[in-house]
Amino acid sequence: MITKAANENLKLIQPMIRALRSGDTDRLNMIKDLKPDWLSMN
């Protein structure tokens, strides 16, 4: 039930969640909403 609700209600952020889970820095860098401009990542 939780998985179904998450799949239906969080469709817009599923690509972001997959990118975070994969750890693929190239994919993470393409998603601008994940990192605020004021936060520096080294």
Secondary structure, 3 states (H helix, E strand, C coil): CHHHHHHHHCHHHHHHHHHHHHCCHHHHHHCHHHCCCCCCCC
